[in-house]
């Protein structure tokens, strides 16, 4: 079951991840929310992150405070 977040406006978003290669050759994982389920859906929020909501209602991941 993919992780879903419902914002204050009642819209549901699903968490996804994608690994990209940077110009210097290093790999970086990118996390993003989409309204529909696509490839690479995540079942839970990654360790060290928490879900927040922007003032426009869009969900985003931010690093959790220690």
C-alpha positions as CSV (number, residue, x, y, z in Angstrom):
1,X,0.0,0.0,0.0
2,X,1.7,3.3,-1.1
3,X,2.1,6.1,1.4
4,X,-0.7,8.7,0.9
5,X,-1.0,12.2,2.4
6,X,-4.2,14.2,2.3
7,X,-3.7,18.0,2.5
8,X,-5.9,20.6,4.2
9,X,-7.9,21.0,1.0
10,X,-8.8,17.3,1.0
11,X,-6.6,16.3,-2.0
12,X,-4.6,13.0,-1.7
13,X,-1.0,12.7,-2.9
14,X,1.2,9.6,-3.1
15,X,4.9,9.6,-2.2
16,X,7.4,8.4,-4.9
17,X,11.2,8.2,-5.2
18,X,13.6,8.4,-8.1
19,X,17.3,7.9,-8.3
20,X,19.1,10.2,-10.7
21,X,22.7,10.6,-11.7
22,X,24.3,14.0,-11.2
23,X,26.8,15.7,-13.6
24,X,29.7,14.6,-11.3
25,X,28.6,11.0,-11.6
26,X,27.1,10.6,-8.1
27,X,23.7,9.2,-7.6
28,X,21.0,11.0,-5.6
29,X,17.5,9.9,-4.6
30,X,14.7,12.4,-5.2
31,X,11.4,12.2,-3.3
32,X,8.2,13.7,-4.7
33,X,4.5,13.6,-4.4
34,X,2.0,13.0,-7.2
35,X,-1.8,12.8,-7.4
36,X,-1.7,9.3,-9.0
37,X,0.2,6.1,-8.4
38,X,3.2,5.7,-10.7
39,X,6.3,3.5,-10.6
40,X,8.5,3.6,-7.6
41,X,5.8,4.3,-5.0
42,X,7.0,4.3,-1.4
43,X,5.2,2.5,1.4
44,X,6.5,4.8,4.1
45,X,8.3,8.1,4.7
46,X,12.1,7.5,4.6
47,X,13.9,7.6,8.0
48,X,15.0,11.1,9.0
49,X,12.2,12.8,7.0
50,X,8.7,14.1,7.8
51,X,5.8,15.3,5.7
52,X,5.0,19.0,5.7
53,X,2.5,21.1,3.8
54,X,3.4,24.3,1.9
55,X,1.1,27.3,2.2
56,X,-0.3,26.4,-1.2
57,X,-1.4,23.0,0.1
58,X,1.3,21.0,-1.7
59,X,3.0,18.2,0.4
60,X,6.8,18.1,0.7
61,X,9.4,16.1,2.6
62,X,11.7,17.9,5.0
63,X,14.4,16.6,7.3
64,X,13.1,15.8,10.8
65,X,14.6,17.6,13.7
66,X,16.8,15.5,15.9
